[in-house]
């Protein structure tokens, strides 16, 4: 299948079976056409870096969630201390203990949604690259 309009360029090789193609391989689109071994090496390194970025996004998302939980726990601790002070100062609590539930602000939700979208999009791109069944690319993903 010849995907280029130029007569001096080679055809793009897209195999949907397990392969070890390096030169003339294409990934995701005809614009990602590998013409040299150097381009293929850079592509493998770039794919490995995509996986590193994905893991970094997952870590960042987890740390952000933990930060939000700690922030809420500090708020609850401050509220509990304030309620105890009111009780000991003579103000009685009429309704008993209150249950506080965590609700992220719209800005916090936006940040969470952005992190999730970036993770999902990047994981999807990595999955599409793996679907080309190129052994070198799959090794790059697993590294």
C-alpha atoms as a printed R data frame, in Angstrom:
    type eleno elety resid chain resno       x      y      z
1   ATOM     1    CA   UNK     A     1   0.000  0.000  0.000
2   ATOM     2    CA   UNK     A     2   1.597  3.237 -1.141
3   ATOM     3    CA   UNK     A     3   0.512  6.114  1.101
4   ATOM     4    CA   UNK     A     4   2.788  8.842 -0.199
5   ATOM     5    CA   UNK     A     5   2.304 10.972 -3.296
6   ATOM     6    CA   UNK     A     6   6.037 11.400 -3.863
7   ATOM     7    CA   UNK     A     7   7.586  8.996 -6.366
8   ATOM     8    CA   UNK     A     8  10.963  8.737 -4.634
9   ATOM     9    CA   UNK     A     9   9.692  7.753 -1.181
10  ATOM    10    CA   UNK     A    10   9.119  4.154 -0.170
11  ATOM    11    CA   UNK     A    11   5.805  2.610  0.746
12  ATOM    12    CA   UNK     A    12   4.457  2.631  4.251
13  ATOM    13    CA   UNK     A    13   4.411 -0.864  5.755
14  ATOM    14    CA   UNK     A    14   1.529 -1.446  8.156
15  ATOM    15    CA   UNK     A    15   1.262 -5.025  9.410
16  ATOM    16    CA   UNK     A    16  -1.515 -6.129 11.726
17  ATOM    17    CA   UNK     A    17   0.319 -9.331 12.629
18  ATOM    18    CA   UNK     A    18   3.350 -9.693 14.886
19  ATOM    19    CA   UNK     A    19   6.316 -8.114 13.093
20  ATOM    20    CA   UNK     A    20   9.816 -6.757 13.583
21  ATOM    21    CA   UNK     A    21   9.686 -4.142 10.815
22  ATOM    22    CA   UNK     A    22  11.990 -1.188 11.365
23  ATOM    23    CA   UNK     A    23  12.395  0.633  8.048
24  ATOM    24    CA   UNK     A    24   9.239  1.783  6.202
25  ATOM    25    CA   UNK     A    25   7.053  1.119  9.234
26  ATOM    26    CA   UNK     A    26   4.207  3.533  9.938
27  ATOM    27    CA   UNK     A    27   2.518  4.198 13.269
28  ATOM    28    CA   UNK     A    28  -0.795  5.991 13.914
29  ATOM    29    CA   UNK     A    29  -0.732  7.808 10.555
30  ATOM    30    CA   UNK     A    30   1.240  8.041  7.328
31  ATOM    31    CA   UNK     A    31   3.035 11.099  8.703
32  ATOM    32    CA   UNK     A    32   4.789  8.853 11.270
33  ATOM    33    CA   UNK     A    33   6.704  7.003  8.554
34  ATOM    34    CA   UNK     A    34  10.056  5.515  9.580
35  ATOM    35    CA   UNK     A    35  12.684  5.956  6.842
36  ATOM    36    CA   UNK     A    36  15.926  5.299  8.737
37  ATOM    37    CA   UNK     A    37  17.168  3.225 11.651
38  ATOM    38    CA   UNK     A    38  17.818  6.460 13.546
39  ATOM    39    CA   UNK     A    39  14.191  7.529 13.164
40  ATOM    40    CA   UNK     A    40  13.088  4.145 14.429
41  ATOM    41    CA   UNK     A    41  15.382  4.391 17.466
42  ATOM    42    CA   UNK     A    42  14.026  7.864 18.256
43  ATOM    43    CA   UNK     A    43  10.472  6.526 17.864
44  ATOM    44    CA   UNK     A    44  11.154  3.677 20.303
45  ATOM    45    CA   UNK     A    45  12.645  6.112 22.819
46  ATOM    46    CA   UNK     A    46   9.685  8.473 22.364
47  ATOM    47    CA   UNK     A    47   7.207  5.642 22.980
48  ATOM    48    CA   UNK     A    48   9.090  4.616 26.132
49  ATOM    49    CA   UNK     A    49   8.962  8.254 27.282
50  ATOM    50    CA   UNK     A    50   5.198  8.339 26.634
51  ATOM    51    CA   UNK     A    51   4.827  5.457 29.086
52  ATOM    52    CA   UNK     A    52   6.982  7.319 31.626
53  ATOM    53    CA   UNK     A    53   4.790 10.417 31.214
54  ATOM    54    CA   UNK     A    54   1.689  8.256 31.696
55  ATOM    55    CA   UNK     A    55   3.083  6.838 34.944
56  ATOM    56    CA   UNK     A    56   3.986 10.363 36.067
57  ATOM    57    CA   UNK     A    57   0.413 11.512 35.375
58  ATOM    58    CA   UNK     A    58  -0.938  8.583 37.391
59  ATOM    59    CA   UNK     A    59   1.373  9.457 40.283
60  ATOM    60    CA   UNK     A    60   0.434 13.139 40.059
61  ATOM    61    CA   UNK     A    61  -3.259 12.259 40.072
62  ATOM    62    CA   UNK     A    62  -2.861 10.012 43.117
63  ATOM    63    CA   UNK     A    63  -0.879 12.664 44.985
64  ATOM    64    CA   UNK     A    64  -3.481 15.304 44.126
65  ATOM    65    CA   UNK     A    65  -6.270 13.071 45.468
66  ATOM    66    CA   UNK     A    66  -4.289 12.486 48.670
67  ATOM    67    CA   UNK     A    67  -3.695 16.242 48.973
68  ATOM    68    CA   UNK     A    68  -7.435 16.902 48.689
69  ATOM    69    CA   UNK     A    69  -8.152 14.264 51.339
70  ATOM    70    CA   UNK     A    70  -5.566 15.713 53.741
71  ATOM    71    CA   UNK     A    71  -6.981 19.189 53.166
72  ATOM    72    CA   UNK     A    72 -10.470 17.913 53.985
73  ATOM    73    CA   UNK     A    73  -9.224 16.063 57.071
74  ATOM    74    CA   UNK     A    74  -7.614 19.279 58.351
75  ATOM    75    CA   UNK     A    75 -10.921 21.061 57.782
76  ATOM    76    CA   UNK     A    76 -12.806 18.336 59.688
77  ATOM    77    CA   UNK     A    77 -10.285 18.483 62.547
78  ATOM    78    CA   UNK     A    78 -10.725 22.261 62.767
79  ATOM    79    CA   UNK     A    79 -14.520 21.896 62.769
80  ATOM    80    CA   UNK     A    80 -14.380 19.211 65.460
81  ATOM    81    CA   UNK     A    81 -12.159 21.390 67.663
82  ATOM    82    CA   UNK     A    82 -14.501 24.340 67.155
83  ATOM    83    CA   UNK     A    83 -17.549 22.207 68.072
84  ATOM    84    CA   UNK     A    84 -15.837 20.956 71.250
85  ATOM    85    CA   UNK     A    85 -14.992 24.506 72.255
86  ATOM    86    CA   UNK     A    86 -18.629 25.540 71.812
87  ATOM    87    CA   UNK     A    87 -19.746 22.559 73.903
88  ATOM    88    CA   UNK     A    88 -17.355 23.316 76.765
89  ATOM    89    CA   UNK     A    89 -18.146 27.035 76.667
90  ATOM    90    CA   UNK     A    90 -21.799 26.380 77.353
91  ATOM    91    CA   UNK     A    91 -23.248 26.241 73.857
92  ATOM    92    CA   UNK     A    92 -24.935 22.872 73.602
93  ATOM    93    CA   UNK     A    93 -25.049 20.877 70.435
94  ATOM    94    CA   UNK     A    94 -28.735 20.346 69.785
95  ATOM    95    CA   UNK     A    95 -28.556 17.938 66.904
96  ATOM    96    CA   UNK     A    96 -25.677 15.713 67.941
97  ATOM    97    CA   UNK     A    97 -22.633 15.055 65.832
98  ATOM    98    CA   UNK     A    98 -22.737 16.075 62.199
99  ATOM    99    CA   UNK     A    99 -21.390 13.990 59.366
100 ATOM   100    CA   UNK     A   100 -19.162 15.888 56.983
101 ATOM   101    CA   UNK     A   101 -18.773 14.556 53.458
102 ATOM   102    CA   UNK     A   102 -16.018 15.511 51.074
103 ATOM   103    CA   UNK     A   103 -17.100 17.468 48.019
104 ATOM   104    CA   UNK     A   104 -14.497 18.824 45.670
105 ATOM   105    CA   UNK     A   105 -14.888 22.401 44.502
106 ATOM   106    CA   UNK     A   106 -15.557 23.017 40.796
107 ATOM   107    CA   UNK     A   107 -11.918 24.040 40.298
108 ATOM   108    CA   UNK     A   108 -10.706 20.883 42.048
109 ATOM   109    CA   UNK     A   109 -13.084 18.807 39.921
110 ATOM   110    CA   UNK     A   110 -11.747 20.507 36.792
111 ATOM   111    CA   UNK     A   111  -8.164 19.655 37.785
112 ATOM   112    CA   UNK     A   112  -9.157 16.043 38.498
113 ATOM   113    CA   UNK     A   113 -10.999 15.793 35.171
114 ATOM   114    CA   UNK     A   114  -8.029 17.249 33.290
115 ATOM   115    CA   UNK     A   115  -5.625 14.766 34.881
116 ATOM   116    CA   UNK     A   116  -7.996 11.881 34.130
117 ATOM   117    CA   UNK     A   117  -8.473 13.012 30.518
118 ATOM   118    CA   UNK     A   118  -4.724 13.292 29.958
119 ATOM   119    CA   UNK     A   119  -4.184  9.818 31.445
120 ATOM   120    CA   UNK     A   120  -6.937  8.273 29.354
121 ATOM   121    CA   UNK     A   121  -5.819  9.957 26.129
122 ATOM   122    CA   UNK     A   122  -2.183  9.001 26.570
123 ATOM   123    CA   UNK     A   123  -3.055  5.409 27.515
124 ATOM   124    CA   UNK     A   124  -5.263  5.206 24.412
125 ATOM   125    CA   UNK     A   125  -2.435  6.409 22.154
126 ATOM   126    CA   UNK     A   126  -0.052  3.875 23.709
127 ATOM   127    CA   UNK     A   127  -2.652  1.146 23.168
128 ATOM   128    CA   UNK     A   128  -3.009  2.155 19.505
129 ATOM   129    CA   UNK     A   129   0.765  1.959 19.053
130 ATOM   130    CA   UNK     A   130   0.769 -1.507 20.626
131 ATOM   131    CA   UNK     A   131  -1.977 -2.575 18.199
132 ATOM   132    CA   UNK     A   132   0.560 -2.367 15.359
133 ATOM   133    CA   UNK     A   133   2.124 -5.507 16.898
134 ATOM   134    CA   UNK     A   134   5.648 -4.283 16.255
135 ATOM   135    CA   UNK     A   135   7.929 -6.197 18.607
136 ATOM   136    CA   UNK     A   136  10.313 -3.310 19.155
137 ATOM   137    CA   UNK     A   137   7.509 -0.891 19.994
138 ATOM   138    CA   UNK     A   138   5.928 -3.355 22.404
139 ATOM   139    CA   UNK     A   139   9.288 -3.846 24.106
140 ATOM   140    CA   UNK     A   140   9.590 -0.050 24.346
141 ATOM   141    CA   UNK     A   141   6.162  0.096 25.990
142 ATOM   142    CA   UNK     A   142   7.033 -2.579 28.547
143 ATOM   143    CA   UNK     A   143  10.365 -1.013 29.455
